[in-house]
Amino acid sequence: MRRGSRSSYPRYGGQLRHKIIREIALSVIAAGGADNIIRALVEATARGTEAKGCSLLTIGEDGKRMIPRVSCGIDQDLLRGGQILADDALKQVLKGNPLFVWDVAGDPRITHKEVLEREGIASIVFLPFRDKQQVQGIMRLFFAQSMSFDREDLEFLESIAELGGSILRSAENQERLERDAEQARRDLARIRDERRHFLSFLSMVTHDLKSPLVAVQGYLKLLLRKSTDCLDERMVKGIHRSIERMDGMMELISDLLELSRLESGQIVTEFKTIAWEEVLGAAVEMAHELASLQGITVATEIHRPLPEVFASDIRLQQLILNLVSNSVRHTPRGGRITIRARRENDAVTVDIEDSGTGIDPGHLPHVFEEFFKGDPESLEGTGLGLSICKRIIDMHHGTIEVTSPVPETGTGTLVSFSIPIGVTCRVEDRYMLEEGAGTGTPGVDNITGTA
């Protein structure tokens, strides 16, 4: 065929579109995955148009160079194995305009004509691979003769390229998400490793601090008992203050040790099937003893029967006692604490309500933060009690909320937490469901005692 002569492409009209769609559909169905779909689209378009070959170039990071991504039926010399500097023809297409070069040999916009001549390329169709936002790349169709397409066929080819641009954009977004996800996984692994080392260090330091404190505290108490004749009033007061401060330090050390155990997952072996009523019974008994020192009334409202759960009985008792202890600290002598428990759907809900001084509404969002204290100057508590409670709740995949003042009374604080009957053990990440627990019509036991 004489170079430069333009042959009329057979006017199949709708047949051409039909053929291309069929080729694309068959290939896409068989491909799967964004990269495979892009390759299938390029190859199917080449077959449907009976082109000698087809290639897809994507835009480099500098916006000036084109990177070969997919090709078929093309000698690698045409791709030159790497990035391609955008020539005048490519620059025009990068603006979103299709370009039809009917005579490669005579068109001044085309470079590397010797390679095209050797490959027997007479005409090229350049189509912007774009989505609705911007051009993603350029698809080139290479023909061995000068081709002529009608307007409908060209518009159809442009729509195919636009479809490819959307797929390419989705593929790039997916690649970016995968890179971000992989980076997030690495960061999370690093943070977990650092936290594990920190918790190990914290456990070691607090344990090492506890032993000498216990010894010093013992000696000071012994000094008070055995040497009162040698001590004046000022010395006795000083020793008492020292012992009180050491009590505070011991509480802080114990809380830090507990926090490190909870965070490191050391208590997972404590999980087992337990009876809620036994947990509450033991916790309520200790709550009475704790409140008795302040002359506070403890009332219970237990809606029976309560189901069994897969949990740590030790930690649930600790949770209830921590909350009761907090209530005792903020409830005046003669006040009242009420412990309620009931089954709600697939969970057990426990309320601990007091008639105390309540919590400043501005402090409520922060009460579960580590070392948070409503009164920073207060020497009572470590600021870790509610934080430990939240960790215990999280380990049981439960929920906890604090309301203050109590809506019904306008005073005090209400803490409500729920523990699901079937819980996911966070550390082992396995689902445990106890079936057939706690059936029957609940009754209500109302027990009020003054401790």
C-alpha positions in Angstrom: 0.0 0.0 0.0 1.4 3.5 -0.9 2.3 5.5 2.1 0.2 8.6 2.5 -2.9 7.3 0.7 -5.9 7.2 2.9 -8.0 4.0 2.7 -11.6 4.2 3.7 -12.3 2.0 6.8 -15.1 -0.3 6.0 -18.3 1.5 7.2 -19.7 -1.1 9.5 -21.3 1.7 11.6 -23.0 -0.1 14.5 -21.3 -3.3 13.6 -17.9 -1.8 14.6 -19.2 -0.7 18.0 -20.9 -4.1 18.4 -17.6 -5.9 17.7 -15.6 -3.8 20.1 -18.1 -4.0 22.9 -18.2 -7.8 22.4 -14.4 -8.0 22.5 -14.1 -5.8 25.6 -16.9 -7.6 27.4 -15.4 -11.1 26.8 -12.0 -9.9 27.8 -13.1 -8.0 30.9 -15.2 -10.9 32.2 -12.2 -13.2 31.9 -9.7 -10.7 33.4 -10.7 -9.3 36.8 -8.6 -6.8 38.6 -8.0 -3.1 37.5 -4.6 -3.8 35.8 -6.0 -6.8 34.0 -9.1 -4.9 33.0 -6.9 -2.1 31.5 -4.9 -4.6 29.6 -8.0 -6.3 28.4 -9.5 -3.0 27.3 -6.4 -2.1 25.3 -6.1 -5.5 23.6 -9.9 -5.7 22.9 -9.9 -2.2 21.3 -7.0 -3.2 19.1 -8.8 -6.3 18.0 -12.1 -4.6 17.5 -10.6 -1.8 15.3 -8.3 -4.3 13.6 -5.3 -2.1 14.5 -1.8 -3.3 14.1 -1.2 -2.5 17.8 -2.2 -0.4 20.7 -0.4 1.1 23.7 -1.3 3.0 26.9 1.0 5.7 28.3 0.4 7.1 31.7 1.7 10.5 32.9 4.9 10.7 34.9 5.2 12.6 38.2 6.8 15.6 36.4 3.8 15.9 34.1 6.1 16.0 31.0 7.2 12.4 30.6 5.0 9.5 29.6 5.4 6.0 31.1 4.5 2.9 29.0 2.0 0.9 31.0 0.3 -1.6 28.6 0.9 -2.5 25.0 0.0 -5.2 22.5 1.2 -5.8 18.9 3.9 -3.2 19.3 7.7 -3.6 18.9 9.4 -2.5 22.1 11.5 0.0 20.2 8.3 2.0 19.9 8.1 2.1 23.7 11.9 2.6 24.1 11.8 0.6 27.3 11.2 3.6 29.6 9.8 7.1 29.9 8.9 9.1 26.8 9.2 12.8 26.6 5.9 14.3 25.4 6.2 15.6 21.9 3.8 18.1 20.3 1.3 15.3 19.4 1.2 14.0 22.9 1.0 17.4 24.4 -2.2 18.1 22.4 -3.8 14.9 23.6 -2.8 15.7 27.2 -5.0 18.7 27.0 -8.0 16.3 26.5 -8.3 16.5 22.7 -8.2 13.4 20.6 -5.7 13.5 17.7 -6.0 11.6 14.4 -2.8 11.4 12.3 -3.8 10.0 9.0 -0.3 10.3 7.4 2.5 9.6 9.8 5.2 10.2 7.2 4.0 13.6 6.3 2.9 15.0 9.7 5.5 17.3 11.4 4.1 16.6 14.9 5.2 13.0 14.8 8.8 12.1 16.0 10.8 8.8 15.6 9.3 8.3 12.1 12.1 5.8 11.2 10.8 3.4 13.9 7.2 3.8 12.7 8.3 3.3 9.1 10.1 0.1 10.0 7.0 -1.2 11.8 4.9 -0.3 8.8 2.7 2.2 10.7 0.8 4.5 8.4 -1.6 6.2 10.8 -2.2 6.7 14.5 -5.2 7.5 16.6 -4.4 9.3 19.9 -7.1 9.1 22.5 -7.0 10.8 26.0 -7.5 8.2 28.7 -9.4 10.4 31.1 -12.1 10.4 33.7 -14.4 13.3 34.4 -11.7 15.1 36.3 -8.5 15.0 34.2 -6.4 13.1 31.7 -4.8 10.0 33.2 -2.9 8.9 30.1 -3.0 8.4 26.3 -4.1 5.4 24.3 -2.5 5.1 20.9 -4.0 2.9 18.1 -1.4 2.1 15.3 -2.7 1.2 11.8 -0.8 -0.2 8.9 -2.8 2.0 6.5 -4.3 5.4 6.5 -7.6 4.9 8.2 -10.8 6.9 8.0 -13.5 6.6 10.8 -16.9 8.2 10.8 -17.8 10.7 13.5 -19.8 8.1 15.5 -17.0 5.6 15.5 -14.5 8.2 16.7 -16.9 9.3 19.5 -17.3 5.7 20.5 -13.5 5.2 20.6 -13.3 8.3 22.8 -15.9 6.9 25.1 -13.9 3.7 25.5 -10.9 5.7 26.4 -12.9 7.7 28.9 -14.1 4.4 30.4 -10.4 3.3 30.6 -9.5 6.6 32.3 -12.1 6.0 35.0 -10.8 2.5 35.5 -7.2 3.8 35.6 -8.2 6.4 38.2 -9.8 3.7 40.3 -6.7 1.6 40.0 -4.5 4.5 41.1 -6.8 5.2 44.0 -6.7 1.6 45.0 -2.9 1.5 44.7 -2.7 4.6 46.9 -5.1 3.1 49.4 -3.1 -0.1 49.5 0.2 1.8 50.0 -1.4 3.9 52.8 -2.8 0.7 54.4 0.5 -1.0 54.2 2.2 2.1 55.8 -0.5 2.2 58.5 0.1 -1.5 59.2 3.8 -0.8 59.6 3.2 2.2 61.8 0.7 0.2 63.9 3.2 -2.6 64.3 5.9 -0.2 65.3 3.6 1.5 67.8 2.6 -1.8 69.3 6.2 -2.8 69.6 7.1 0.4 71.3 4.1 0.1 73.6 5.0 -3.4 74.5 8.5 -2.3 75.4 7.1 0.6 77.4 4.7 -1.6 79.3 7.4 -4.1 80.0 9.6 -1.2 81.3 6.7 0.2 83.3 6.0 -3.1 84.9 9.6 -3.6 85.8 10.1 -0.1 87.2 6.8 -0.1 89.3 7.7 -3.6 90.6 11.2 -2.4 91.6 9.7 0.7 93.3 7.2 -1.3 95.2 9.6 -3.4 97.2 11.7 -0.7 98.8 8.5 1.4 99.5 7.0 -1.5 101.4 10.2 -1.9 103.4 10.5 1.8 104.2 6.8 2.0 105.1 7.2 -1.0 107.4 10.1 0.6 109.2 8.2 3.8 109.7 5.2 2.0 111.2 7.5 0.0 113.4 9.2 3.2 114.5 5.8 4.7 115.5 5.0 1.6 117.6 8.3 1.1 119.3 9.8 4.5 119.7 7.0 6.8 120.7 8.9 7.9 123.8 11.8 9.2 121.7 9.6 11.1 119.2 8.1 14.5 119.8 4.7 15.5 118.3 6.2 17.2 115.3 8.2 14.0 114.4 5.1 11.8 114.9 3.1 14.0 112.5 5.9 13.9 110.0 6.1 10.1 110.1 2.3 9.9 109.7 2.4 12.2 106.7 5.2 10.1 105.2 3.2 6.9 105.6 0.1 8.6 104.0 2.2 9.7 101.0 3.6 6.2 100.7 0.1 4.8 100.8 -0.7 7.1 97.8 2.5 6.0 96.1 1.6 2.3 96.7 -1.9 3.0 95.2 -0.3 4.6 92.2 2.2 1.8 91.7 -0.6 -0.8 92.0 -2.7 1.0 89.5 0.2 1.3 87.1 1.0 -2.4 87.4 -2.7 -3.2 86.8 -2.8 -0.9 83.8 0.3 -2.5 82.3 -1.2 -6.0 82.8 -4.5 -4.9 81.1 -2.7 -3.2 78.2 -0.4 -6.1 77.6 -3.2 -8.7 77.6 -1.8 -10.7 80.5 -5.3 -11.3 81.9 -6.7 -13.1 78.9 -6.2 -16.4 80.6 -8.6 -15.3 83.3 -11.6 -15.5 80.8 -14.0 -18.3 81.5 -17.7 -19.0 81.8 -18.9 -17.3 85.0 -22.2 -16.7 86.7 -23.1 -13.0 86.9 -25.0 -13.5 90.2 -21.9 -14.8 91.9 -19.8 -12.0 90.6 -22.3 -9.4 91.9 -22.7 -11.2 95.2 -19.0 -11.0 96.0 -18.7 -7.4 94.7 -21.7 -6.2 96.7 -20.4 -7.8 99.9 -17.1 -6.0 99.5 -18.9 -2.8 98.6 -20.8 -2.9 101.9 -17.5 -3.3 103.7 -16.0 -0.4 101.8 -18.9 1.9 102.3 -19.3 1.1 106.0 -16.2 3.1 106.9 -18.0 6.2 105.7 -21.5 5.3 107.0 -22.9 5.1 103.5 -26.1 3.1 102.7 -25.7 0.5 99.9 -28.8 -0.7 98.2 -29.1 -3.4 95.5 -31.7 -4.1 92.9 -30.9 -7.4 91.1 -33.3 -8.5 88.4 -32.9 -12.3 88.5 -32.0 -14.6 86.9 -28.9 -13.3 85.3 -27.1 -15.2 82.6 -23.7 -16.7 82.5 -21.1 -14.9 80.5 -17.6 -15.6 79.1 -15.5 -13.1 81.1 -13.0 -12.5 83.9 -14.8 -12.7 87.2 -11.8 -11.1 88.9 -11.8 -8.1 86.6 -15.6 -7.6 86.7 -15.5 -7.5 90.5 -12.6 -5.1 90.3 -14.6 -3.0 87.9 -17.6 -2.8 90.3 -15.4 -2.1 93.3 -13.5 0.7 91.5 -16.7 2.4 90.6 -18.1 2.0 94.1 -14.8 3.3 95.6 -15.1 6.3 93.4 -18.7 6.9 94.6 -17.7 6.5 98.2 -14.9 9.1 97.7 -17.4 11.7 96.5 -20.5 10.8 98.6 -20.8 12.5 102.0 -21.4 10.5 105.2 -25.0 9.3 105.4 -25.3 9.2 101.6 -26.6 6.4 99.5 -25.1 4.2 96.7 -27.4 1.9 94.7 -26.2 -1.0 92.6 -28.7 -2.3 90.0 -28.2 -5.2 87.6 -30.5 -6.6 84.8 -30.4 -8.4 81.5 -31.0 -6.3 78.4 -31.3 -8.3 75.2 -27.9 -10.0 74.8 -26.1 -8.1 77.5 -26.0 -7.6 81.3 -26.3 -4.0 82.4 -25.1 -2.7 85.8 -25.8 0.7 87.2 -24.0 2.3 90.1 -25.7 5.4 91.3 -24.7 7.7 94.2 -26.1 10.7 95.9 -22.8 12.4 96.0 -21.4 15.7 94.9 -21.5 14.8 91.2 -19.1 15.6 88.4 -18.7 18.9 86.6 -20.3 18.5 83.2 -17.2 19.9 81.6 -15.2 17.1 83.0 -17.4 14.2 81.8 -15.7 13.8 78.4 -12.3 13.3 80.2 -13.2 11.0 83.1 -11.8 7.9 81.4 -8.5 9.5 80.5 -5.3 8.4 82.3 -4.4 10.5 85.3 -7.4 12.8 84.9 -8.6 14.2 88.2 -11.5 16.7 88.6 -9.5 18.5 91.2 -5.8 18.4 90.2 -4.8 19.6 93.7 -6.6 16.7 95.5 -4.3 14.1 97.0 -7.0 11.4 96.9 -6.9 8.9 94.1 -4.4 8.4 91.3 -6.5 9.4 88.3 -6.2 5.9 87.0 -9.2 4.2 88.5 -11.8 5.0 85.8 -9.1 4.5 83.1 -8.6 1.0 84.4 -12.4 0.5 84.4 -12.5 1.5 80.7 -9.8 -1.0 79.9 -11.7 -3.8 81.6 -14.9 -2.8 79.7 -13.0 -2.7 76.4 -11.5 -6.2 77.0 -15.0 -7.5 77.4 -16.2 -5.6 74.3 -18.7 -3.7 76.5 -19.8 -0.1 76.9 -19.7 2.3 79.8 -21.1 5.8 80.2 -21.3 8.4 83.0 -24.2 10.7 83.7 -24.0 13.6 86.2 -26.2 14.8 87.7 -28.6 11.9 87.8 -31.7 13.0 85.8 -34.3 11.6 88.3 -32.7 13.2 91.4 -30.8 16.2 90.0 -27.8 15.2 92.1 -25.0 12.6 92.3 -23.6 10.5 89.5 -24.8 7.4 87.6 -22.3 5.1 85.9 -23.8 2.4 83.6 -21.9 -0.4 81.9 -23.0 -3.3 79.8 -21.2 -6.6 79.2 -22.4 -8.7 76.2 -23.3 -12.4 76.9 -21.2 -13.4 73.9 -17.9 -11.5 73.9 -15.0 -11.2 71.6 -11.7 -11.8 73.5 -9.7 -8.8 72.2 -6.3 -10.3 72.6 -7.0 -13.7 71.0 -9.5 -12.1 68.6 -11.9 -15.0 68.8 -15.6 -15.0 69.3 -17.1 -16.9 72.2 -20.8 -17.2 72.5 -22.5 -18.9 75.5 -25.8 -20.3 74.3 -28.9 -21.0 76.3 -27.9 -18.8 79.2 -30.3 -17.1 81.6 -33.8 -18.0 80.5 -37.0 -17.7 82.4 -39.1 -14.8 83.7 -37.0 -12.4 85.8 -38.0 -11.5 89.3 -36.7 -8.6 91.3 -34.8 -8.8 94.6 -34.7 -5.5 96.5 -32.1 -5.6 99.4 -31.2 -2.5 101.3 -28.6 -2.4 104.1 -26.8 0.2 106.1 -23.2 -0.7 106.3 
